[in-house]
């Protein structure tokens, strides 16, 4: 059996294998290139065509292709980074380069390793249940290489490392790319094995018209096909039964049409059923039963070898993997540990073998890491919302600046409101990490006078004031992570807050009125738990964020200041109602302890947003900064309907009480004074969430539209 490459079109191989199995044909040798190698390796490992079909129907190909890792595998710092930037480019030596590929292929390697775990001790592919080999291309010489020994998952990854889609694969001192570049249909190599009959499945395209070449991948595939198709004339002659599924309407990334592609494989094999039955009649030895595959519920790691690490210590790598020798670990936790390591973005690849221990039950873990040489990156994002308006973010991130585990990040935000965010973080994993953060925010907004005026201010005769807020906050903190989803932070903060308005002035000579121009010094503690599977459109998980600030000093001292504290917490729970529907329940509360003449750190409700400063809180049905008080309670209920992949309809109701002394007066348990209801559409795009929401409040008898485009920053 020879299976050609073809990306998603190679799923047609599965349909052909289902027909071959149903006829009882004994396949004695399997060879493949690229997707043909992936499908062929599973068949050679003992899976039937039906079983491979079932496997591929459960795979999320978006996660495979984009190397998307679950949120829980990332530290809180890493989550913030991955949920803020739309584009990342290498920037070492002050030169901007394109990434080597869209994906590192780690998710693909992890999947193949898990699926072939039952044959992990076989390094000679001719000893597999069905002998097997695959084709790869030596990236330096351009020569075709026949891979038939070593780590099966790694060999198959090398065969399928399609340029621009997957990064090249290193095996020993050689670097390989997709075998289809020079040999996409290894019939001659199969002939050399001495077989009598070759069944070939070819899912290669004919040359496309220029009008149909609409992506870089398609153009690259067209270039590759120039030589490949000319070589096929002789290779077809070597093939005894040549099966060509109809793949005209599909391309190399049409994984979302996998069901139709597999069906076309069945149809193509059915057309050759007479020739296939003739093979059955000549085979006196039938297909042998393969040994039962071992379950991977848990494994014992007896020894761990790490190869390739120079910058990062063994302790750092094992800490991320969360592995100890001599301990039994679930295979799920083992896979999660691998993801934890890859999520640091400190490694281009992490390959591993689980080899049966010689003297005891369990396995020795042999790992091969390739540390990334990239230290600096440029990152970009775009955003629009109703508070900050339009914004373009440019970020510079540099790693290993002063220590092996540090990261320096600087965001500069251009747009209607200039902003910046600076962070320096030394990541020590589950030990105490150290961070320094500085953030500047500003915006203009019409604000109700009862929110912005102090008690001693006189009535100025207007309902709203056009005010400008500027906030400069610097924090030094230490943070430790208890679990992958929980972190505790302790720190000190300096906040400079300035609020001015040109609507009213202190005197005819003044250009504007200064309501606030003070520095606040505080100590704080934060406890975070976040197991949401998606920050913006969660379907499952629990969220908690508790924050306590003790404000002990203020400048200038000509304004009466007394020590005060602000405590607040919010929690959320998301759960699935069905495959398409999910529910999100959230609750929030906060209060001030002590008296303070300044109202500007009070809680303020209205608008819709994320990553907001100070104590500004979202509330459907009201415009930004519409309601204020020194304490509040709030809850919301939302139903999310994902009517198409990454496209959502969302219905939300939120209820709240907010004023001064809500908890002292008992108003927090009375019927809500403020309610709001919202209907919205959201698209979880590569730029971040794109949302349009209509809201209405019965009390205000007012409707408000919210528009958000892109990640919040």
N, C-alpha and C positions, 0 to 999 in steps of 0.2 A: 504494500500500500504506500503510495506517494501522495502527499498532500501539499499543495502549493500555498504560498503566502497570499495575502489579500486583505489584511485588516479584518474589519467586521464582516466582509464578504466570506471570510473563511469559516464563519458559523455554518455555512452550507455543508461543510465536512461532516458535521454532526448528523445532518439528515441522511447523508450517504451511509454513514456508519450504522445508523438505525436499520436501514434496509439490509445491509450486509449481515448484521446480527440476526435479523429475522429470517434470513435464508440459511443461516447456519454455516456460513463460509469461515474457514479457519485462516486467519491472517498470520503469516509466519514472520513477517518483518514489517516495521513501520518506519517511514522517514518523512520529515516535513521541514518546511521553512516558515519562519515567522508565525502567523496564526496556525498554519499547518503543523508547526512544531508543538504549539501549545495543545491543540486538540489531539495530535498524535501521541504526545507524551502521556496524556491522561489515559488514552486507549491502551497504550503499551504498558501502563501501570496497573491495568486490570479493570478499569471502568468500562461499562458497556455504553453503547451509543445512547440508550435511553437515560442512563445515569448522567452522562455528560450533558445531555439536553437539560435535565433537571438542575444541574449545577449552574449552567449558564443563565437559566431563567431567574435565578436568585441573586445574581451579581449586579451591583450598582456600578455600571461602567463609568459614570461620571466620577465617582470616587477613585476608580482605578486609573483613569486617564489623567486626572488632575492631581493625583497624589493627595487628595483631600483626607485629612486625618480627623478622627473624632475630637470634639472639643475637650473631652475629659483627659486626653493624653497631653494637653498643653498646660504649662503653668499659666497663672493669671496674666503675667507680663506677655507671654507668647500669644495668648488669646486676644489681648488688646491690639497687638500688632497685626494679627491675621484678620481682625475685624475692623480695620481702619484704612487699609491701603488696597487700591485696585490694581496697581502695576508696580513691579519691583524689577530693577535693572542693576546688574553688577557695575561697580564704580571704583574699582581698585586702580591706583596710579592716576587718578583724575581722568580716566578714560571710561566713557559709557559704552557698555557692550550689551549685546542681546544674550539672554540665558542660553545655555547649551541645548536645552530641551524644555518642553512644557512640563514633563514629569520625570522624576528620578526613578520611577518604576518600583518604588519600595512596596507599595500596596500590592502590585502584581507579584513581586517576589514572595511576599508574605502569604498570599493566597496559594500560589503554586507549591510553596513549601508545605503548607498545611494539607493540600490535596494529595501530595505525593509522600506524606510522612510515613506511610506504611511500607515504602520501598527506600527509605532514607539510608539504609545500610548498604545499598547496591550502588557502587561507583562505576561498575562496568555495565553500560547500558545494554549490552548483548545478553546480560543475565536477568533483565527485567522479565515479567510474565510474557511479554512479547518483545523480542529484540528491537532496538530503536536507535536511530541517530538523527541529528538535525544539522542544518547548515547555518553558518554565520560568516561574516566578512571581517577579515583583519583590517582594522581602520587605517593602519599605517601603510600596508602594502597593497590593499585592495584585492587580496587573494581570497578565494572561497576556502573555508575551513570546515572540515567534517568533525563535529563534536559527538563523541560516543563514549565518553567517560567523564568522571568527576561528579560534581553536584548537579543533579538533574534539573532542579529549578533554575539554577544559575545558567546552565547551558541553554535552556529554553528561553530565558530572558535575553541572552546574547543573540539568539537567532531572531528574536522579535523586537530588537531595539531599533525601531523605525526612526531614522533621523528626523529631528525637530520635535517628534512626539515623545520619545524616550531617550534618555542620555545613554551614551556608550557604556558597555559593561566590561569591567576588568576581570580577567581570569588569569591568575598568575601574573606574569609580566606582559601579557598581551591584552590589547583593547579591541573589542568587537562591536560591530553594528549589525543591523538587520541582514540576514543571509540573502534576502531577496534582491539586494543591490547587485549581486553578481550571479547568484544561482537560486532562483525562486522555485525550481521544480527539479529535485535531485534524482531524476530517473537513471542517469548514467551511473551514479554512485550506488544506486540500488541494484542495477544490473550486475555491477561488479561483485555483489554479495552472492552471486550464483543462483538467484531465484529463477523459477521457471515462468511465472506469470506476474505481470505488474498491473495492478489496478491503480489508475491515477485519477485524482480529482483536482481540476484546474479552475481556480476562481480568479484568474488574472483578467484584467480589462484589456479590451482592444484599445488602440490609441484614440484619445478623445479629441473632439473638435475644440478649437480655442475658446469658443463661447461657453463651453461647459467647464472650463478650468477656472474655478472661482475662489480657490484657496491655495495657500502655500503648500499644503500637504498634497493637494491634487496635482499641482504643477510638478512637485518633486516626484510623485508617483509616475507621472507621464514621462519624465526624463529617464527614470529607472526602466520604464517599459520599452524604450527604444531598442536596447540590446536584448532584453529578456525575451521579447516576442520573436526576434530573429533566431534566437537559440531554440525556440520551441519547435521548429519544424522537425529537427532531428529527434527531439525528446518525445514528440508525439509518436514517431515511428517506433520508439523503444517501448511504448505503452501498449499493452494488450487490450485493456478495457479503459477507454478514455472518457471520463465523465465530466461534463461542463455545465454546471448549474447556471441558470439564468440570473445574472447579477447586474443587469443593465441599469436598473433603477436604484442601485445602492452604491455607496462609496466606502472608503476604508474606515470611516467613523460612524457608519449607520447602525450602531449597536442598538438604538431604540427600535429598529425594525428587525431585530433578531429572529422573532417568530416567523416572519415571512421568509427570511433568508434560509432558515432551517427547513422550512416547508419546500422551498425551491430545490434544496439538496435532495429531499425525498423524491420529488418529481423527476429530477435528473437521473437518479439511480433507478427508478422504476422503468425508465426508457431502455435501460440496459439489462433488465431483469432476465432476459433469455440467456445472454452471455454469462451473467452471474450464476444462474442455475447450472449452466454447463460446467463451471468450476466446481460447484458442489458435488456434481455427479462423479467427478474425477478424484475427489478427496476422500480417501478411505479412513484417514485419521481425523477425527472431528476435533472441534475446538475444546481445549482442555479447560477444566474448572480452575479458576484462580483461587489462591488461598484467601481466606477472609481477611479483610482490611482491619488493622488494629484501630481501636477507638483512641481519640486524643483528649480524653477528658482531663487527664493530669499527667505530669511527667516529673521524674526526679532528676535533678541536675547534680551529678556527682563531681564534675570538674568543669572549670571554665577557662578557656584560652582566648586571649584577645590579641589580634595581630593588626598592625597598621597604625596604632595610635602613637602619636608623638607629642602633640600639644595637650591633649586631654588625658588625664590619669585613668588608671584602671578603676580606682575608687569612684571617680566621676561617672564613668560608663556603667559600672555595676549599680551605682546609686540611681541612675535614670532607668536602668532595666529592672530595678528592684528585685535582684536575684542574689541568692546566697547558695554556696555549694552545700550539698548534702540535704537540701530542702526540697520537698515536693511542692509543685506549683501547678495550678490549673493552666491548661493550654491557652485559655482565654486571657489569663493574667500575663502569661508569657508574651502573647501577641501585643497586649496593652503596653508592656514594658518596652518592646521594640518600638512601638509608636511613640512612647515618651521620649526615647532617645532621638528618633528622627525629627520629632517636633521641635527640637532645639535649633534645627537648621545649621548645626555645627558639623554635620556629616553629609557628604554627597551620597554615600551608600553604606548599607550595613547588611552584609551577607553572613549566613551562618549555616553550620551543619550540626545536626543532632545525631551523634554516633553512639551506638550501644556501647556501654562500658564493658570492659573485658572481664573484670573480676566481680562485679556486682550488678544488681538490677538497676536500671536507669540509664542515663545518657551523659555523655561528655559534650558540652557546648563549645564548638570551635567557631569563633567569630572573626570576621575580616572587616575592619572599618576603613573607610576612606574619608579622611578629614577634609572639609571644604577649605580651599585656599582663599576663598573670597572673604575679605574682611569688611569691605565697605559696599553699601548699596544705596542707590537712589530709589525712593518710593514716591508714588503719586496717587492722588485721589481728587475727586470732584464732589461738591455737595451744594445742595440748596435746601433751606428751610425758611419758615416765616419769621424767625427771630434773628438769626445771623445773616440771612439772605444768601447770596451766591458766594462760593468760596472754592479756591483751588489750593490743594495742599502739596507742598514739596518737602520731602523728608530726606535727611541723610542719617544713615545708621552705620555705626562702625563697631566691630567686635574686637575683643582682645587688645584693647587700647593700653590699659595699664596692668591688667591681670589676665589670666587665661580665660576667666569666666565672666568678663564684664561686657556690657553693651552700652554704647552711648547713642542716643537718638535725639534728633532735633527736627521738629515740625515747624515750618513757616507757612502760615495761611494767608493767601492773598485773596482779596475780594472786597465786598462792601464793608467788612470789618476786619482790620488786620489783627491777627492773633499769632501766638506761638506756643509751643509746648516742648520743653527740654526735659530729658530724663537720662540719668546715669544709674545703671543697675548692675550690681555684682550678684550673679545667680549662684547660690550654693545649694540649690535643690531643696531638700528637706531640712537643711540646717538654716541658721539665721542668715538671710540675705540682706544686703544693704542697698539703699536707694536714695537718690537725690532728684527731686522733681521741681521744675519751675514752669509756671503756666500764666500766660497773659490773655485775658478775654475782654472784649468790649462789644457793645451794641447800643443802638438807639431804639427807644420804644416810647409810645404814648402810655403813661402810667397813671392810674387813678390817684388823685391827690391824697386820699386817706391812707394810701400805702406809703407814699414817699415823705409826707410831712411829719415832723416831730410833734409831740403833744403841745409844746409851747408856741408852735407856728400859728399865725393867724389865718383865718379863712381868706383865701386869695381870689375867690370869685370864679374859679374855673374847675371843671370836673376832672380834666386830665392835663398832665404836664408832659411835654416832649422832653424826655430825659436821656442823657447818655451815661452809661455805666461802664466803668473801667475796673477790672479786677486783676491784681497781680499777686499770685500766691506761690510761695516757696515752701517745700516740705523736705525734711530729712527723716528717713524712717528705716526701720528694720522689719523684716517680714520672714515668717516661717510658714511652711506648707505642711499641714498635718496629713492630709490625704491629697490625691490629685485634684480634688474639687474644693478643698478648704484651705484658707490662708488667714493668718493673724498678723496685723500690722500695728506697730507702735511708733509714734513719731512726734516731732515738733513742727509747728507751722507758723509762718509769718504771712499775713494777708494785708495788702494795701488796697483800700476800696475808695474809689472816688465817683461821686454821682453829681452831675451838673445839669443845668437846663438853661436854654436860651428863651424859654417861654416867659419866665419871670426873672427879675434881677434883684439883687440886694440894694442897688442904688442906681440912679440914672447913669453914672459913670461906668458901672460894672458891665462887662461884656456878657456875663452869664451868672447864674445863681449856683453857688456851691452848696449842696445839701449834705454831702459827706466827703471828708478827705482825711481818713484815719488809717493807722496801722494797728492791726490786732495780732497779738502773740498768744499761741495756744499750744497745749499738748493734746494728743488725740490717740485713740485706739480704734481699730476697725477689725471686724470679723466678717469674712466672706465665705459663703458656700455657694457653689454654682455648678449644678449638674445638668443645666439645660442643654439639649442637643443642638440648639440653634439660638443665637442671641436674640435675633429679631423676630423669628417665626418658630418659637419652640413648640414641639409636639410632645416631648417627654422631659421630665426632670424637675428638680426643686431648686429654688433660689432663695438665698438669705443674705442681706447686707445690713450689718449693724455698725453704727458710727457714734462715737462720743467725743465731743470737743470741750475742753476746759479753757475758756478765754480768761487769762490771768493779768493781762496788761494791755494798755492801749496808748498810742501816741496820736495826736498831741494830748497833753494832760489838762488843757484848758476846758475840755468837755468833760462833764462829770462821768466817771467810769467806775463801775463796781464789777467785781468778778462775777462771771455767769458761765453757765454750761448749756450746751445743746445736745440732746440725745435724739437719735432717730433710727428707725429700722424699717426695712421693707422685705417682704417675702412673697414668693410666688410658687405656684404648683401647676405644672402642665401635664396633661395626660390625654391619651388617644381615646376618642369615642368610637372610631372606626378607622379604616385605612385613609379616608379623606378628611374626616372631622377630628378636631382636637379642641380641648377646652383649657383655658388659662384662668386661674383664680389668683388674685394678688391682694395683699393687704399692706398698708403702710401706716406709720404713726410717728409722731415726734413732739417734743416739748422743750421749753426753755426752763432752766433752773436758775433762779436769781433775777434781779432787776437789772435792766440796761436801758439807758435813755435812747440808744440808737435802735431804730426799727429795721435796719437794712440787712440784718442777718436773720430776720424772721422768715417763716415759710411763706412762699408766694405761689398761688395756684393759677393754672391756665395754660393753654397751648398743648402741643404734643411734641415730644422730643426725647433724646437720649444724651448722655454725657454732659448734663447740665451742671452749671456751677452753683456753689453755695447751697441754698435751700430752695431753689426754684424747682417746682414740681409740675409735671404734666397733669392736665385735667380736661377731659373732653367736654365740650359745650361752652367753653369760655376762652376768650383771647388770652394771650400771654399776660402774666402778672395782673390778673383781674381781682384776686381775692388774697388777703394776707392775714396772718395771725401768728402768735408765738407758740401755738400748739395745734395739732390736727390729728384726725383719723380719716383713713380713706380705704375703700375697697373697690375692686373692679372685677367684672366677669366678662369673659370674651369667648366667642366661638369662632374658630378658624376653619374655613373650608378650602382645602387645596384642590381646586377644580381642575388644574392642569399642573404639570411638573413645575414647581417653583412659583406658581401663580396662585394667589390667595384672595378670598373674600373674607372679611372679618367684621363681626358685629360685637360691639362692646357697650357695656353699661358701667359707669363709675358713680360712686356715692361718697360724700364726705361731709364732715363737720370741721370747720376751721375758724378760729378766733383766738382771743386771748384767754388763757386759763381754761381751756376745754376740759382738761382732766380734773381740775379743782372744782369746777362748777357742776361736774357730772354730765355735761353736754355731750360727751363722747359716746354715751350709750343711748342718747335720744334719737328720734327719727332724723334722717339726714337733712341738713339745710341746703345742700347743694347737690344736684344730680346732673348728669349729662349722658347722652347716648350717641353712638357713632356707628357709621357704616363705611367701610373702606375697602379699597383694592390695593394689594401689595404684590410686587414682583421681587423675588430674591435674586437680583442680577449680579453680574460680576463687578459692577460698580458699587454694590451694596443695595440696601432696600430702596425701592422706588414705590412711594405710597401716596395715594390721594384719598383723603378721608373727609366725609361730611359729618358734622356733629350738631346736636341741638340740645339746649337746656330749657326745660319747662319753666324754671324760676326766672331766668333771664329773658325768656321768650325771644331767644336769639339763636341764629344758626351761624356756625363758623366752619370754614373750609381750611384744612391743613394740607400742605404739599411738602413732601420730603423726597429728595433725590440723593442717593449715595450714602456711603458710610458716615456716621456721625463722628466728628472730631473737634 
